[in-house]
Amino acid sequence: MTEDTYYFIGIKGSGMSALALILHDLGHTVLGSDITQYTFTQRGLEQAGIQSLPFDPDNLKPGYTVICGNSFTDEHPEVLRAHELGLTFYRYHEFVGKFMTPYTSIGVAGAHGKTSTTGLLAHTLSGIAKTSYLIGDGTGKGVPDSQFFVFEADEYRRHFLAYHPDYTIMTNIDYDHPDYYTGIEDVYSAFQTEADQTQKAIFAWGDDKWLRKLSAKVPIYYYGLDDRDDYVAKNVVRTTTGSSFDAFHHGELIGHFHVPLFGEHSVLNALAVVAVATTENLDPEFIARELASFAGVKRRFSQKTVADAVIIDDYAHHPSEIRATLDAARQKFPNKQIVAIFQPHTFSRTIAYLDDFAKTLNAADAVYVTPIFSSAREKSGAVSAADLAAKIPEGGHVIELEDMSPLLDYKNAVFVFMGAGDVQKYENAFADLLSDLSPKSN
């Protein structure tokens, strides 16, 4: 085996699968292991012909370079075997930090909005210059001789501190991952360290009070809707076909831009992309052309229609994300009932945000809460779906996978399924129920 054979422990992880695709595109031999259960990331691996094996220490061979997902401890049997064989070994974030060095690297960080912004930036730059990218929805592409490398920079357990990018977009600082961070000040300290490690410039959302506190040796450009920001979106128009705005830099018009996306956060994400791209002296007309053709990323406001129901799938699992998703649904479907089906993700997050979840979900016309999705690190906790449902001012309901029929009470409605766990199984059960009840044509 040559040392350009990469073996991924946990290859179906969203970042891991994206990185596997990048290395495959660049001509390396790539394989790995994971659970046998189907995940939404594995389709891309299958299409690329990348083998995913069940976990087994005997998978490891001399000459492999091993990249290990951060969910797996040093006691994992495959990790132990890799060390026994003396294989070159990286944690995921360590390898990404090493990989980006030849490129003009642009990291996207934030408690929420990372994946959507990364996808929008990758799409836009790819249409103008050679760009490799790693998106947190499992999408990755490696382009030989790339000028840019766009990647999602995850703050969980401070993993993004392995990165020293040229540019960093920071969409927000919010308290998330209560199983690791002690509070908002702890999250801020991690972002401050990443700001210190950024090489050329930082682009930060101007309305975030914590981002406003950042200091750095490089320029910090704030973007937003306020005249005090360095990059400002004005004349914003939000319709059922998307969002348009004029972008200004220090009062000077850059151009007019449209994205076929919904919600105020989509305007802000697009403005951040415009800011980075113009800083790299890319033509505003090309930027506008690419923004207008963006189709979205996986599990971010993905939409399908079954019978008379519009079903939306979104990864939202934090109050700010839920607010943004429901705002987007209201923009695109102003005359329909919005029914929220929310799967809380981990007990610690549900406890930390119980009141905020209830208040934010109340913006929907009806709210259903599924049982809490537990994690490998957290199997149980002193909170339940019923506790959250009871807190919702207009009244919430608990819904179980075995009986999705309460949703049939809403005709010609929009059903927004939100969660970071396996909420798709509820979507699929509801879609199956609708299909079974739909009149069959002869």
N, C-alpha and C positions, 0 to 999 in steps of 0.2 A: 504494500500500500504506500502511496505517496502521501506527503503531509498535507496535500490539498483535498483529502477526504475528511469531511466534517460530519461528526456524529452528534445529534441533538438529543439530549435527555429532556423529554417533555416537548417534543417537536410540534404538538398541536396548540401550544400556548399562542396567544394572539401575536405577541412580539416575536416569539421563537419561530413560528411558521413564516412570518414575514421575512425574517433574517435568513431562513433556510431558502426561500425563493430567491432572495438577492444573490446568495452565494452560488446557487444553481445557475442563475442567469449569467454569472461571471465565469462559468465554465468549470466549477468545482464539482466533485462528487459529493452528494449530500444524502444522508439517511438519518433515521433517528427512531426513537421509541416514545410510546405514550400509552394511555388507556385505550381500550378497544372500543369504548362507547363513541358514537358519532358526535363530532363537534362541527360547528359552522366553519371552522378554519380548514378542515381537512380536504375540502373539495379542491382548493387551490393546489395543495400538495399532490393530490391524485392527478390533476390535470398536467402538472409538471413532471409526473413520473417519479416523484420522490417517495421512497419507501418509508412507511411508518410501521414499526414492529411492536409487538407487546413487550413490556419491560422484561428484560432478562440480562443478567450480567454477562452471559456468553455472547451477547450481541457485540461486545467491545472487542476490537482487534488491534494488534500492534500497528502503529502508524497513523491511527485516527487522531484527529484533533477534536477534542470534546468541548461542546458548548452546552452548559447546563442551565435549565430554567431555574428561576429563583424560588419556585415553590418546593424545590427538592432539597432536603437536608444533606449534610455531609455523610450521614449514615445510610443514605439510599444505596441499595446493593450495586447499582450501576456506577454510582459515584465512587464507591469503594473499589470496584474492579478497575475503573479508569486510573485511580491512583496506584493500585497494585501493579498495573502494567506500565506505569510511568508515562502515561500519555499526556500530551500538552492539554491543559485543562483551563477553561475560562468559564466564569459565570456570564450569563447573558449580557448584563450591562457592562462588564469588563471588556467583552469582545467588541460591542458596539462602540465603546469609547476608543478602542484601538483602530477600528475599521474606518472611522470618519476622518482620520487625520489627512489623507491626500486631497480631500474635497473642500469646497466652500460649504461648510456644514451649518445647517439651520435647525435648531431644536425647538420643539413646541412643548411648553410646559404649562401646567395649570391644574387646579383641582378639577375643573370640567372644561370641556371644549377642545381638549387636545386632539382627539381623533378627527373631529370634523375639520378643524383648522389645518391639521397636518395633511389631510386628504385634499383640501382645497388648494393648499400651497403646492403640494406635489403635482397635482393636475396642472396648475397654472404654469409652473416652471418647466414641466416636461414638454409643454407645447411650444416653448420658446428656446430652450437650451437642453443639452444632455443632462439628465437628472436621475439619480438613483434615490429610492425612497423606502422608508419603513413606517408603515401605518399600523396603529394599534387595533385595527379590525382584521388583522391577519394578512393584509395586502403588502407585498414587497416586490420591488423590481430593481434589478441591478443592470445598469447600462455601462458598458466599457467606456473608459475615458470620460466619465461624467464630470461636468463642471460643479454641479450641486449635489449634496446629499441632504435630504430632508428626512427628519425622524421625530418620532414621538418620544419625549423625555419625561418618564414617569417618576413622580416624586415619592412613590411608596418606598418606605424604608430607606429614603435618601439615595435610591439607586441612581438617580440622575446626576449625582455628584461624581460619577465616573466619567462624565462628559465635560469637555472644554470646547464648546462649539464656537464658530465665528459669530453667529447671531443666535439670540434666543427670543422667541415670542413667548410672553407670559400672559395668558388669558385672564387669570385671576389667582388670588390666594384665598383659600377657604379651608376651614377645618374639616378634614376628611381622614379616613383611616384611623379611627379612634383606638384601634387595637395596637397602633404603633405610636402615633403622635400624641403628646400630652395635652396639646391645646393649640390655638391659633398662633401663639408666639413661637411655638416649636416649628410649625409649618413655615412661618415667616423666616426663621433662621435658616432653614434648608434652602429656601429660594434666594436668600441673601448670599449664601455661599455659592449657589449656582450663578448668580449675577457676577460675583467676583471672578468666576472662572470663564465668563464669556469674553471672547477675544476682540470683537469689533463693535457690536452695538446690541442693545436690548430694546424690544418693542413691547410695551406694556399697556394694558387697558387702563385708561385714565381715571375711571370712576372707582377703581379699587383702592381703598384707603391704605391697605397694606403694601400694594405695589407702589404707591406714592411715597412710601417711606424708604424704598430701596436706594442704596448708593452703589456706585460702581466706578471703576477706572475708565470705562468706556461710556459713550453717550447712551442715555436712556430716553427713548422717544415714546411719548404717550399717544395713544390713539383712542378716539371716541367720538361722541356727539357734541362735545362742549368746546367752545372757542379757546379755552385754555390749553387744550390738547395740541400736540405738534401735528398730528394727522387727524383731520376732522371729516366726518361724513355729514353732508348737508343735503337738503332737498330730498330727504328719504321718502320713497314711495313704496308702500307694501301692498301688494295685490294678491289675488289668488293664483298668479303665475310666477310670483317671486318678489324680489326686492331690488330696488334701484336707488342709486345715490350719486352725488357728486363728491369727489375726494379732493381735499385741499391739504397742502403742506405749508404751514406758516402763512396762511392766507392766500396762497397761490394755487390756482386750480390745476390739479393733475389730470383729471378727466372724468367722464361719466361712466359708471359701471352698473352692470346688472348681474344678479345671481339668481338662478331658478331655485332658491331656497327660501325658508320661511322662519319668521321670528326675528326679533331685534338682534339676537346673538349672531345670526347669519350675516347681518350687515357689518357687525364689529369684526367677525372673523375675516370677511372679505377685505375690510379696510386694513387689517393687519397684513394680509397678503400683499395688497397694493403698496403698503409702506416698505416692506422688505424688498419687493421686486424693484421698486423705483430706486431704492438705495443702492441696488446693484446695477443701476442704470439700464434697466430693461424698458422697452418702449411701452408707454401706457396703452397704446392701441392694441398691442399684442396681449397685454395683461387683460384688457377688457374682453377681447375675443375669447380667451381661455376661460375666464370666470363665467362667461355666459353659457359655456358648454358643459359645466360641471354637473355630473349626475348623482353625486352624493357618495357616502361611504356605507359599509355594511353596518346594520343594526343602529343606524342613526336616521330616524324618521322614515324607515322603509315602509312602503305602502302597497297594499293589495286590496282588491275588491272581491268579496264573496257574497253572492245574492245581492241584497240591498245594503250590505254593510261594508264600510271602509275600515280596514284593519291596519293599524300603524304599529310598527315594532320599533322600540327605542331602548337604548342602553341606560336611560336615565335611572340613577339610583341615589341621588343626592337632592335635597330640596331645590337648590339652584337649577339643577338639570331638569327636574320635573317642571319647574316654572317655565323654563325656556321651551320645553317640548309642548306644553299646553298652550303657550303663547303662539307657537308655530301652527298648531292645529287650529286655533281660532282664526289665524290669518288665512289659512288655506281653505277652511270650511266655515265661513262666517255664519251660515244659515242652517247648520246642522247641530244636533245634540252631540256633546263631547262626553264620552263615557271613559273614565280612567280605570284601568285594571293594573294595580301596582303590586309587584313582588318585592317586599323588603329584602335587602341584601345584608346579611349578618345581623346577629342579635346586638352586638355592641353599637353598630351604626344606628339601628332602630331605636335603641334606648337613648343614644346621644341626640337624636333628631326627632323624637316622637312628636313633640308639639309643632316643629317646623314642617314635618311631613304632613300632618293633619291640616295645617293652615294652607300649605301649597296645593295639596290635592283638592281642597275645597273649591278651587277655581274651575274644576270640571262640573258638568251638570249632574253626574252621578259617579260614585266612587266604589270600587270593589277592591278588596285587599286579599291577596293569596297568603297561604302560610309562609313564614319567613324562610328564606333560603339560607341554609347553614353553610359554613366553609369547613375545610379540612382542619383549620386551626380552632374552630369554634362551633361545636356541635349543638349547644343549647344555651339558653339564657332566660332571664327573668322578665320576658316580655313576649307578647303574642300578637298575631294578626288582629285578634279581637280587641286588644288594647288600643291599637292604632285606629281601627274602624270606629271605635267608640269616641275617639277624640275629634273626629271630623265634624265641624260645626253643623253642616247640613245633613249629616248622617252618612255613615259608611257601612259597607256590608262585607262580610267575609265570604269568599267564594272558593270552592274546592274543585280540584281537577275532575273529580268523578261526576260533578253536576254543574255544567256551565249554562244550564237553561235559564237562570235569571237574566242573562244578557239578552235573551230573545224578546224581552219586554220592550226593547228599544228598537223602533223601526227607522230605517233609513238614517242610521246614526254613524258616528265615527267612534271606533273603539281603539283607545290608545293603550297598548300593552307596554309597560315600562318595568325594567329591572336588569340587573347585571348577572343574574343567575341563569335559571333555565325557564324563564317566563314564556319562551316559545312553545313549550308543551301545552300551556293554557291557550295560546293563540291557535295552535293546531287543533286542539280539542274543540274549540269554538267554531273554527272554520269547518271542521268535519260535521259538527252539528248543523250548521247552516246548510251545508251541501246535502245532508240527508233529508232536510226538510224542504229543499227547493224542488219545484216541479221538474220532473224529468221530461225532456223532449223525446219524441219517438224518432 
